[in-house]
Amino acid sequence: MNVLNFVNAFFSDSAHWHGYDGIPTRVWEHIQYSLLALVIAAAIGLPVGLVTGHTGRGGNTLAFIATAARALPSFGLLVLLFVLIGLGMLPVMIPLVVLAVPPILVTTYEAVRSVDPSPVDAARGMGMPESRVLFQVELPEALPLILGGLRSAAIQIVSTATIAAYVSFGGLGRYIVDGLYQRDYEKVVGGATLTALLALATLAVFWAVSRVAVSRGVRRSA
C-alpha cells in the first residue's frame, strides 16, 4: 500500500472523525498549542526586536542568542524538561517558544534597521518623540518583514508541536506517536498529512493578514 492509499484510508474512515481522538479534536488541540506558543514567543521577540532595531544597539547579542537557541534540539529539550519538571504543559511550551523566538527577534530587528532613514530623520527633525517615530514611521515600513518572521515562527511551531504527544498531550502528534507504537502506518501518514495541511493553512492565514495589515504603498515597494 503506497502513501496515497494510506491517506485515503485514514480520511475515509469515519471513526477518525468522531470522539476524543477524532480529527477535529486533534486539530483544535494542535492549534491551541501552536497559538499559545506563538503568542508567548511574539510577546518576547517583538518588543525586544523593535527596541533594539530602533536604537541600533544589541545586534551582535541578538545574533548570538538566536544562534544558540537554534542549536537547541526541541525534542531533546522536551525530554530534559520533562525529567526535571514532570508532566505538564510547561515542558511542551518551552521548546516551542525557544524555537520560535529567534526568527521573530532577528527578523524584527533587521526589519526596523532596514527602514529608509530619510523619513525617520525627518520625523525626528519635526520633534516627534522616539516612541512615535518607532510606531508611526518605522513600524509601518517594517511590517512586511516582521510578519515574515512571525510566519516563519508559526510554521516551525506547527511542524514541531507534534512533540506534545511524547509527553501524553494531544494534538496531531498523537496520531504519529500512537501509530508508530501500534504499527498503524495509516495513522502515522494521516497525522503527518494533517500537520502539513495545517502548516499550509498557516501560510494562507499570514498571507491574508499581510493583505489587510500592510498598506498598498508598502506592499508595492517591498
Buried (B, 14 or more C-beta within 10 A) or exposed (E): EEEEEBBBBBBEEEEBEEEEBBBEBBBEBBBEBBBBBBEBBBEBBBEBBBBBBBEEEBBEEBBEBBEEBBEBEBEEBBBBBBEEEEEEEEBBBBBBBBBBBBBBBBBBBBBBBEBEEEBBEEBBEEEBEEEEBBEEBBBBBBBBBBBBBBBBBBBBBBBBBBBBBBBEBBBBBBBBBBBEEEEBBBBBBBBBBBBEEBBEEBEEEBEEEBEEBBEEEBEEEE
